[in-house]
Amino acid sequence: MGEFAFIIHPVSGAKDIARKYPLLRILPEAVLEQLLKRVSPKPVSEITGIRSQTGAEARGWFVGCPLTPRQFLDLPEAFVLEKIVSAARMAQDLGAKVVGLGAMTAVVGDAGITVDKRVDIAVTTGNSYTVWTAVEGAKQAAALMGTEVSQAQVAVMGATGSIGQVCVRLLAEEAPSVTLIGRDEARLEGLAAGIDGKAEITHTTDPHSGLREADIIITVTSAVDTVVPGEALKPGAVVCDVARPRDVSKQVATQRPDVLVIEGGAVEVPGEVDFHLNFGFPPKTAYACMAETMILALEERYESYTLGRDLTVEQVREMAALAQKHGFKLAGFRSFEKQVTPEYIEGVRKAAARG
Ligand SMILES: NC(=O)c1ccc[n+]([C@@H]2O[C@H](COP(=O)([O-])OP(=O)(O)OC[C@H]3O[C@@H](n4cnc5c(N)ncnc54)[C@H](OP(=O)(O)O)[C@@H]3O)[C@@H](O)[C@H]2O)c1
């Protein structure tokens, strides 16, 4: 049986902790954050029942790394890395042979390279499978809206990031035009210069101008706050929000009924998986980065698979093939934690047609 662990943290901030421990609700966010700083990583739950269609099985553990997204970015990097390493060592002590880094634990510093050097088990950020599910999810959701990627103007926000860069490379093979949106002009220029593919590549540091003409958008920044300006979106646009914490605010759903926002990276896990933890997904559904860690365990391929910020298209395709082999597939679309039904899509299409 394959054995893995996955490191999680409160992605919505300290109020996540207050949800689990209601007595803490009376404390202001800043006080909760001070408390979290002092708490050591600990096992959160056991994950049972993963069974591949090949017959292989895996079990694992969630290990909590108690820091908020803002703390991951604002506290001294050495302190944060120490906490992630100690969570990874806990995974090792539990018996895991590969550990996945969830959300901001994969973003801090060098995206897993240092953690990998300091533990004796394999480490992955899970970003390879995340890229695949983001691109496939965005394309399939767009098709439901009547938009084919081969005819679409595409934009990637957070284009210079680990996930964003490879999303751009994959989409440039299919779309006629791809706009790269980021904060650093020089990095955007460098990325744009290295893209092969048939697409016309443009780049901008202004989200408004980058998003205005886009039919399909993947947004995958590591920003702590929402960064997609709802008013800039084109009627009928599809936005795949891969970022955790989210890039698109809930207000966009009410302000823009003519736009389809889906959650990126949700995957159905084969078997009778029980996470013994509610992280806001329907039963038997996981984030793609969790799924990549499970896949490595099912394969008993205990090597550090996705590390650092330079992912390759080949890695992404290989992980997608392994996912298919074991029976992982894209979960049904969800928008702000609600299932996207055909009636919902029809409503968005009608609102977009009204202009
Ligand atoms: N849904 C899933 O299954 C899943 C799986 C893995 C990761 N994730 C999430 O994906 C996101 C990105 O991860 P990553 O590993 O690609 O991170 P990364 O390599 O650190 O890249 C993040 C990108 O976001 C940009 N950015 C940061 N703050 C920004 C802001 N305020 N406004 C605009 N752009 C900003 C950065 O631009 P600069 O170059 O200017 O800094 C960079 O290009 C994270 O939220 C992570 O939690 C989701």
PDBQT file of the ligand as one rigid body, heavy atoms in Angstrom, charges set to zero:
ROOT
HETATM    1  N1  LIG A 401      -6.401  24.616  -6.805  1.00  0.00    +0.000 N 
HETATM    2  C1  LIG A 401      -5.359  23.816  -6.597  1.00  0.00    +0.000 C 
HETATM    3  O1  LIG A 401      -5.443  22.580  -6.625  1.00  0.00    +0.000 OA
HETATM    4  C2  LIG A 401      -4.017  24.453  -6.338  1.00  0.00    +0.000 A 
HETATM    5  C3  LIG A 401      -2.866  23.664  -6.313  1.00  0.00    +0.000 A 
HETATM    6  C4  LIG A 401      -1.622  24.277  -6.105  1.00  0.00    +0.000 A 
HETATM    7  C5  LIG A 401      -1.541  25.657  -5.901  1.00  0.00    +0.000 A 
HETATM    8  N2  LIG A 401      -2.676  26.394  -5.889  1.00  0.00    +0.000 N 
HETATM    9  C6  LIG A 401      -2.636  27.863  -5.712  1.00  0.00    +0.000 C 
HETATM   10  O2  LIG A 401      -2.145  28.466  -6.907  1.00  0.00    +0.000 OA
HETATM   11  C7  LIG A 401      -1.613  29.782  -6.587  1.00  0.00    +0.000 C 
HETATM   12  C8  LIG A 401      -0.282  29.997  -7.325  1.00  0.00    +0.000 C 
HETATM   13  O3  LIG A 401       0.671  28.998  -6.962  1.00  0.00    +0.000 OA
HETATM   14  P1  LIG A 401       2.134  28.983  -7.634  1.00  0.00    +0.000 P 
HETATM   15  O4  LIG A 401       2.827  27.808  -7.038  1.00  0.00    +0.000 OA
HETATM   16  O5  LIG A 401       2.048  29.111  -9.116  1.00  0.00    +0.000 OA
HETATM   17  O6  LIG A 401       2.756  30.335  -7.017  1.00  0.00    +0.000 OA
HETATM   18  P2  LIG A 401       4.022  31.196  -7.515  1.00  0.00    +0.000 P 
HETATM   19  O7  LIG A 401       4.963  30.356  -8.288  1.00  0.00    +0.000 OA
HETATM   20  O8  LIG A 401       4.522  31.894  -6.307  1.00  0.00    +0.000 OA
HETATM   21  O9  LIG A 401       3.393  32.255  -8.531  1.00  0.00    +0.000 OA
HETATM   22  C9  LIG A 401       2.483  33.200  -8.104  1.00  0.00    +0.000 C 
HETATM   23  C10 LIG A 401       2.274  34.268  -9.164  1.00  0.00    +0.000 C 
HETATM   24  O10 LIG A 401       1.325  35.197  -8.628  1.00  0.00    +0.000 OA
HETATM   25  C11 LIG A 401       1.796  36.515  -8.868  1.00  0.00    +0.000 C 
HETATM   26  N3  LIG A 401       1.289  37.408  -7.820  1.00  0.00    +0.000 N 
HETATM   27  C12 LIG A 401       1.564  37.372  -6.512  1.00  0.00    +0.000 A 
HETATM   28  N4  LIG A 401       0.884  38.346  -5.860  1.00  0.00    +0.000 NA
HETATM   29  C13 LIG A 401       0.178  39.024  -6.805  1.00  0.00    +0.000 A 
HETATM   30  C14 LIG A 401      -0.704  40.119  -6.773  1.00  0.00    +0.000 A 
HETATM   31  N5  LIG A 401      -0.994  40.748  -5.619  1.00  0.00    +0.000 N 
HETATM   32  N6  LIG A 401      -1.272  40.532  -7.937  1.00  0.00    +0.000 NA
HETATM   33  C15 LIG A 401      -0.992  39.903  -9.098  1.00  0.00    +0.000 A 
HETATM   34  N7  LIG A 401      -0.156  38.844  -9.189  1.00  0.00    +0.000 NA
HETATM   35  C16 LIG A 401       0.427  38.409  -8.059  1.00  0.00    +0.000 A 
HETATM   36  C17 LIG A 401       3.315  36.401  -8.835  1.00  0.00    +0.000 C 
HETATM   37  O11 LIG A 401       3.801  37.488  -9.565  1.00  0.00    +0.000 OA
HETATM   38  P3  LIG A 401       5.208  38.175  -9.297  1.00  0.00    +0.000 P 
HETATM   39  O12 LIG A 401       6.127  37.447 -10.241  1.00  0.00    +0.000 OA
HETATM   40  O13 LIG A 401       4.976  39.571  -9.648  1.00  0.00    +0.000 OA
HETATM   41  O14 LIG A 401       5.532  37.960  -7.836  1.00  0.00    +0.000 OA
HETATM   42  C18 LIG A 401       3.521  35.048  -9.528  1.00  0.00    +0.000 C 
HETATM   43  O15 LIG A 401       3.515  35.200 -10.925  1.00  0.00    +0.000 OA
HETATM   44  C19 LIG A 401      -1.544  29.821  -5.061  1.00  0.00    +0.000 C 
HETATM   45  O16 LIG A 401      -2.671  30.535  -4.608  1.00  0.00    +0.000 OA
HETATM   46  C20 LIG A 401      -1.675  28.367  -4.648  1.00  0.00    +0.000 C 
HETATM   47  O17 LIG A 401      -2.227  28.212  -3.356  1.00  0.00    +0.000 OA
HETATM   48  C21 LIG A 401      -3.903  25.823  -6.119  1.00  0.00    +0.000 A 
ENDROOT
TORSDOF 0
